[in-house]
Amino acid sequence: MCILVTGDLVHVGLADEIEAAAAWLRELGPPERVVLVPGNHDLYARDSWPSVAASWAPYLGVDGSGDGSDGFPVSRRLGDRHRGVDVIAACSACPSPLFMATGSLGDAQLARLDEALARADGFRCLLIHHPPLPAMTSRRKRLRDAARLEAVLARRGCELVLHGHVHRNVAALGAGGTRVYGTASGSSAGGKAPAAYRVFDITSTDQGWQVAMRLMEVAADGAVTPRERDQWSVAAVMPPASAASGGR
């Protein structure tokens, strides 16, 4: 089992908030079982990244150098090395002007993501904070290079994209049938909309993978109720000829 976290663990990226979130992460699970990408609130200020890197580095999978996006995306293989799940964690979080909550991957990270998707031969799951497709949220909260990310996903393929940011349950289809899911925030418990999480069971088959998804809602009293279920099959990813023959 692996827990995937799409960011916004803190409010305005202060050092004491970040350290408190680090303690929560340690309670959630060890770094080998938890994959985290930062959200825009985590990198709210230009000086937030050093504290985030120092406190959360084992969960982010980066060494803490650069300005936050350096080192991303991070790829992790889960399960069988021949037919496992490739979790590819990208960082869309960056400081934005007052009253804005936009994000960006940037040229360098988009190029590295393109390469990571092309190289992966497992079931590919992209983890990102901002909704990945154009028009999925308001201009104030959008991923500024969503159209370019959409083009990368269409060209390389990606079986699943998980995002946060909008604090509500979202399901969409991207180019090539990529399934995109967002999930209500844990901070919603007791509010107008219940908190939620999703469970994905991904099973290898002779042809590829069988995927079962459950959306679980969490009430203010902690009661957990299943709300949605879905199931689908995915054909095995064939590596590009250049990779199979030893090309770069």
C-alpha positions as CSV (number, residue, x, y, z in Angstrom):
1,M,0.0,0.0,0.0
2,C,1.1,3.5,-0.8
3,I,-0.5,6.8,0.3
4,L,-0.4,9.7,-2.2
5,V,-0.8,13.2,-0.9
6,T,-1.5,16.2,-3.2
7,G,-0.3,19.0,-1.0
8,D,-1.7,22.0,1.0
9,L,-0.7,20.6,4.4
10,V,-0.3,24.1,5.8
11,H,-1.9,27.6,5.4
12,V,0.7,30.2,4.5
13,G,4.0,28.3,4.5
14,L,5.3,29.4,7.9
15,A,8.2,27.4,9.5
16,D,6.2,26.4,12.5
17,E,3.3,25.2,10.3
18,I,5.7,23.2,8.2
19,E,7.3,21.5,11.2
20,A,3.9,20.6,12.6
21,A,3.0,19.1,9.2
22,A,6.2,17.1,9.3
23,A,5.1,15.5,12.6
24,W,1.8,14.6,11.0
25,L,3.6,13.0,8.0
26,R,5.6,10.8,10.4
27,E,2.4,9.6,12.0
28,L,0.8,9.0,8.6
29,G,3.6,6.6,7.6
30,P,7.2,6.2,6.6
31,P,8.6,7.8,3.5
32,E,8.7,4.6,1.6
33,R,4.9,4.4,1.9
34,V,4.0,8.0,1.5
35,V,4.5,10.2,-1.7
36,L,3.9,13.9,-1.3
37,V,3.8,16.9,-3.7
38,P,3.7,20.4,-2.4
39,G,0.6,22.6,-2.8
40,N,0.5,26.4,-3.3
41,H,-0.2,27.0,0.4
42,D,2.9,25.0,1.3
43,L,5.1,27.3,-0.9
44,Y,3.0,30.4,-0.2
45,A,6.0,32.7,0.3
46,R,9.4,32.8,-1.5
47,D,11.2,31.7,1.7
48,S,8.9,28.7,2.4
49,W,10.8,26.2,0.3
50,P,13.9,25.9,2.5
51,S,11.7,24.9,5.5
52,V,9.6,22.5,3.3
53,A,12.7,20.9,1.9
54,A,14.3,20.5,5.3
55,S,11.3,19.1,7.0
56,W,9.5,17.1,4.2
57,A,12.4,16.0,1.9
58,P,12.1,12.2,2.6
59,Y,8.4,12.4,1.5
60,L,9.0,14.6,-1.5
61,G,11.9,12.5,-2.7
62,V,14.1,15.6,-3.5
63,D,17.4,16.8,-1.9
64,G,16.1,20.3,-1.1
65,S,18.3,22.2,-3.5
66,G,17.0,24.8,-6.0
67,D,13.9,26.8,-5.7
68,G,11.3,24.1,-5.2
69,S,10.6,22.7,-8.7
70,D,14.2,21.6,-9.2
71,G,14.5,17.8,-8.9
72,F,10.9,17.2,-9.9
73,P,9.3,15.2,-11.3
74,V,10.2,12.3,-8.9
75,S,9.4,8.8,-10.1
76,R,8.8,5.8,-7.8
77,R,8.1,2.2,-8.9
78,L,5.5,0.4,-6.7
79,G,5.0,-3.3,-6.8
80,D,6.4,-5.7,-9.4
81,R,9.4,-4.3,-11.3
82,H,8.1,-5.8,-14.5
83,R,4.4,-4.8,-14.3
84,G,4.2,-2.4,-11.4
85,V,2.9,1.2,-10.9
86,D,5.0,4.2,-11.7
87,V,4.1,7.1,-9.5
88,I,5.4,10.3,-11.1
89,A,5.2,13.3,-8.7
90,A,5.4,16.8,-10.2
91,C,5.6,20.1,-8.5
92,S,3.1,22.8,-9.7
93,A,3.3,24.9,-6.5
94,C,5.0,28.3,-6.6
95,P,4.5,31.7,-4.9
96,S,1.8,33.7,-6.6
97,P,0.6,37.3,-6.3
98,L,-1.9,38.3,-3.6
99,F,-5.4,36.8,-4.1
100,M,-4.0,34.5,-6.8
101,A,-3.4,30.7,-6.4
102,T,-2.0,29.8,-9.8
103,G,0.6,27.2,-10.4
104,S,3.2,26.3,-13.1
105,L,5.4,23.4,-14.0
106,G,7.8,25.4,-16.1
107,D,9.8,24.5,-19.2
108,A,12.5,22.4,-17.6
109,Q,10.1,20.3,-15.5
110,L,7.7,19.8,-18.4
111,A,10.6,18.4,-20.5
112,R,11.7,16.1,-17.6
113,L,8.0,15.0,-17.2
114,D,7.8,14.2,-20.9
115,E,10.9,12.0,-20.6
116,A,9.7,10.3,-17.4
117,L,6.4,9.3,-19.0
118,A,8.1,8.0,-22.1
119,R,10.6,6.0,-20.0
120,A,8.0,4.4,-17.7
121,D,6.7,1.0,-18.7
122,G,4.3,0.4,-15.7
123,F,0.9,1.8,-14.9
124,R,1.6,5.5,-14.9
125,C,0.1,7.7,-12.2
126,L,0.9,11.4,-12.2
127,L,0.6,13.2,-8.9
128,I,0.2,17.0,-9.1
129,H,-1.4,19.7,-6.9
130,H,-3.2,21.9,-9.5
131,P,-5.9,20.4,-11.8
132,P,-3.9,19.3,-14.9
133,L,-6.3,20.2,-17.7
134,P,-7.4,23.7,-19.1
135,A,-10.7,25.1,-17.7
136,M,-10.8,22.7,-14.7
137,T,-10.8,25.6,-12.3
138,S,-11.0,29.4,-12.3
139,R,-8.4,31.7,-13.9
140,R,-7.3,32.7,-10.4
141,K,-6.5,29.1,-9.4
142,R,-5.4,27.6,-12.7
143,L,-2.3,25.8,-13.8
144,R,-0.8,28.4,-16.1
145,D,0.8,25.8,-18.4
146,A,-2.1,23.3,-18.4
147,A,-2.4,23.3,-22.2
148,R,1.2,22.3,-22.5
149,L,0.8,19.6,-19.8
150,E,-2.3,18.3,-21.7
151,A,-0.2,18.1,-24.9
152,V,2.5,16.0,-23.0
153,L,-0.2,13.7,-21.6
154,A,-1.7,13.3,-25.1
155,R,1.7,12.6,-26.7
156,R,3.1,10.2,-24.1
157,G,0.0,8.8,-22.5
158,C,-0.7,8.5,-18.8
159,E,-3.2,6.1,-17.2
160,L,-4.2,8.1,-14.1
161,V,-3.7,11.7,-12.8
162,L,-4.5,12.7,-9.2
163,H,-4.7,16.3,-8.1
164,G,-5.8,18.5,-5.2
165,H,-6.2,22.3,-4.9
166,V,-10.0,22.6,-5.6
167,H,-11.0,20.9,-2.3
168,R,-13.9,18.9,-3.9
169,N,-14.5,15.6,-5.7
170,V,-13.7,15.8,-9.4
171,A,-13.6,13.2,-12.1
172,A,-12.6,14.0,-15.7
173,L,-11.3,12.4,-18.8
174,G,-8.2,13.8,-20.6
175,A,-6.8,13.2,-24.0
176,G,-6.4,9.5,-24.9
177,G,-8.7,8.5,-22.1
178,T,-6.5,9.5,-19.2
179,R,-8.6,9.4,-16.0
180,V,-8.3,12.5,-13.8
181,Y,-9.4,12.6,-10.2
182,G,-9.5,15.3,-7.5
183,T,-10.7,14.6,-4.0
184,A,-12.3,16.7,-1.3
185,S,-10.0,18.1,1.3
186,G,-9.4,16.5,4.7
187,S,-10.1,19.9,6.2
188,S,-13.7,19.7,4.9
189,A,-14.7,17.3,7.7
190,G,-17.5,19.0,9.5
191,G,-18.0,21.6,6.8
192,K,-20.6,21.9,4.0
193,A,-19.0,19.1,2.0
194,P,-17.6,15.9,3.7
195,A,-13.9,15.1,3.6
196,A,-13.0,12.3,1.3
197,Y,-10.2,10.0,0.0
198,R,-10.0,7.6,-2.8
199,V,-8.7,4.0,-2.8
200,F,-7.2,2.5,-6.0
201,D,-6.7,-1.2,-6.3
202,I,-4.4,-1.8,-9.3
203,T,-4.0,-5.5,-10.3
204,S,-1.6,-6.8,-13.0
205,T,-3.2,-9.0,-15.6
206,D,-1.8,-10.8,-18.7
207,Q,-3.0,-7.9,-20.9
208,G,-2.2,-5.0,-18.5
209,W,-4.0,-3.9,-15.4
210,Q,-7.4,-4.0,-13.8
211,V,-8.3,-0.9,-11.7
212,A,-10.9,-0.5,-9.1
213,M,-11.6,2.9,-7.5
214,R,-13.6,3.7,-4.4
215,L,-14.5,7.2,-3.2
216,M,-14.8,7.2,0.6
217,E,-16.4,10.1,2.5
218,V,-15.4,11.0,6.1
219,A,-18.0,12.7,8.3
220,A,-17.2,15.0,11.2
221,D,-17.6,12.1,13.7
222,G,-15.1,10.1,11.8
223,A,-17.6,7.7,10.2
224,V,-16.4,6.5,6.7
225,T,-19.0,5.9,4.0
226,P,-18.3,4.6,0.5
227,R,-19.9,6.9,-2.1
228,E,-18.7,6.0,-5.6
229,R,-17.1,3.0,-7.2
230,D,-15.7,2.5,-10.7
231,Q,-13.7,-0.3,-12.4
232,W,-11.8,-0.4,-15.7
233,S,-9.1,-2.2,-17.6
234,V,-5.9,-0.7,-19.0
235,A,-3.7,-2.2,-21.7
236,A,0.0,-2.7,-21.0
237,V,2.3,0.2,-21.9
238,M,4.7,-0.7,-24.6
239,P,8.1,1.1,-24.2
240,P,9.3,3.1,-27.2
241,A,11.6,1.3,-29.6
242,S,14.5,3.6,-28.8
243,A,14.3,2.7,-25.1
244,A,14.0,-1.0,-25.9
245,S,17.0,-0.9,-28.1
246,G,19.1,1.0,-25.6
247,G,18.6,4.5,-27.0
248,R,18.6,7.5,-24.7
